Amino acid sequence: ACSATPYGLRYAAHCFNRADAQNNRSALIPAGGKLGVTSHEIGDLTPHNRSACDTFQKLVCEAAGSEPHPQLLLLDVSGSTRDEKGGLRTRRVAKSWLSSPEQAHLKRVVAASDVIHWDLPRSDALERLNEHVDAVGGDPLAVAKELLQSAKRIWIATDSSGVSAFNGAEFRHFRHLRHMTGIELVEVGSA
């Protein structure tokens, strides 16, 4: 049984995430030099046992508490989100959801298809959503991958075809968060 304090677990999670991000599994070797540890809950925690490493990461994250929500929203304005006038079909729903106090953690909104159309602070994006927003172009997968170079996780407001595209894109982290009228909210991440 582990008798680590919550701080110790947070530190272990930090070390694990850092080692994982650097793809340096040898950082999991304890100070005594034994390659890995064994636990009934996890199994053999060695640098090469990905299943045990994933289970360990999940347990540590549960004990340490959840991470704060991402600060960036990618708004999918690709052709599949277009209405009959060429605008963003879900513009009003997106604006209503984005203006709620629960979304105050979002600091930036990037509207993109296969290219970035605009990148604005949340308050300016809310104003921009009062106007016609063109929905044209291919899916924003490349833009999402580019944004993840400077952010660990991002939220994406997309449609059902976007959910399929993002889920199949082999992000290290993918989670479908919720469904709103015409909008699917997903979270992708590099860790």
N, C-alpha and C positions, 0 to 999 in steps of 0.2 A: 504494500500500500504506500502511496505517496504521501509524505507529510509536509510537502512544500507549502509555504505561505502563499496567499494570493499574489504578493509582489514577486515571489519566486516563480510562480506560474507565468506571470506577465513577462518576466525576464526570459523565461524559457521560451515563451511564444515569440518574443522579439528575436532571440537567437535563432530559433527554428526558421522564422520567416526570412531573416537575413541570410542564413545559410541556404535556404531554398531559393531565394531570389538570385543569389550568386552561383546557384547550382553547385554548391560546395557541401556535399553530404558529410565530408569528414569533420565538419564543425559539430556534428552530433556525437562525436566520440567523447566520452566522459574523461575527466582529468586523470583517472587511473590508467588510461590507455587501452582498456578493453573496448573492442570494436562493437559498440551498441549496447543495449540493455534488453532484458526480457521482462514482459509483464503479461499477466493472464488476460487483461483487457485488450492489450495492444498486440501481443505476440512478440516476435523478435524485432526490436527496433534497431535496424542496421541501416547504413547508408544506401543499400541496394534494395531494401524491402519497401517499395513505394506504398503498398497498402498499409503497412504499419506506420509509416511516416505520415500518411494522410489521416489515419485514425488518431495518432498522437496530436497532430495539428488541430483537429476538430475538438478533441478533449480539452486541450490547453485554451483554445479560443472560447469554448463554453465556460470554462472556469474563470477566465480573465474578463469576460464580458464582450459585448459586441463592439465592433469598430464604429466610428462615427460615419454617418451617411456621406456619400461622395458630394463634392462641391460643384460638379460639372454635369450638365444635362445635354446630351446630344439629341437634337430634335430632327427626326428623319423627315426630310422633305423630298424624297425620291418620287419617281413617277407613280409608284403604287399607292401613294398617299394623296393623289390628285383628285379634285372634284371635277365636275363637268366644265367649269370655267378655268381650269388650269391652276387653281389655288389649292392650298393645304386644306383638305377635307375636314380635319379635326382642329382647326385653328382656335375656335371658340372653347372647345373642351380643354385644349392644351393651356390656353390663357387662364381659364377658370381654375384649373388644377395648380398651375404654376403660381398663381396669386395667393393661394392659401398659406396661412402662417406655418403650417407643417412643412412647407417646402423652402423655408427661409435658409436652410443649410446650403441650398444651391446658389452659388455665387456667379456662375457663368452659364450661358446657354449658347450652344453652337448649333446653328441650323445648317444641315448638310445633306447632300445626296452623295454623288461620287466626288464632289468638291465642297469646300466650305462656302456657304452663301453669306453667312454673317456669324460673328462671334461677339457677343455682347454681355455686359453685366446683366443680372436677372432683372433689375428694374427697367433697364432699356429694352430688354427682350419683351417684357410685358407690354411696353408701348408699341414696339414693332409688331406684336401680334394683333394690334388694333387694325392694322392695314392688311392689304392683300399680300399673301406669302406665296410666291411661286413654288409649285411642286413639280420638279422636272429633273431628269437625270437618273443615274444608276444608284445602286444601294451604297450606303455610307460605311461599308466595312473597312475600307482603307483609311478613312478619316478616323474611325473609332480606334484602329490600331495605332495611328499617329498620335492621337490624344492620350493613349495609354502609355506613351513614352514619358509623359510628365505627370501622370496621375495613376495611382494604384488601381482605382476602380472608377467607373463612370456609370451613370444611368442613361438609358436610351428610351425615348418615347418613339414608338414605331407602330407598324400595323402587323397583322398576323403573318404576312410574308416576310417581314423584317425579323420577327421572332425566329422563324425557321432559318433564315440566313445567318443570324447572329449565333444561334444555337449550334449550327453546323460549322462555324468558323474556327473551331478549336482554340477558343480563348481559354486560358488557364482557369478562369472562373466565369460561370454563366448561371444566372438565376432569373427566373420569370417572377417579377414582383407582384404585378396586379394587372387587371383588365379594367379599363374605363370605356365609355362609349366610343368605339372606334380606335382607341389607343391601347396599346400593350406597353407596359413599362417593364424593362429588363435591366439587369445590372451585369456588366461584364468587367473583367479585371485581368490584370497581368500577374496577380498573385492569389 
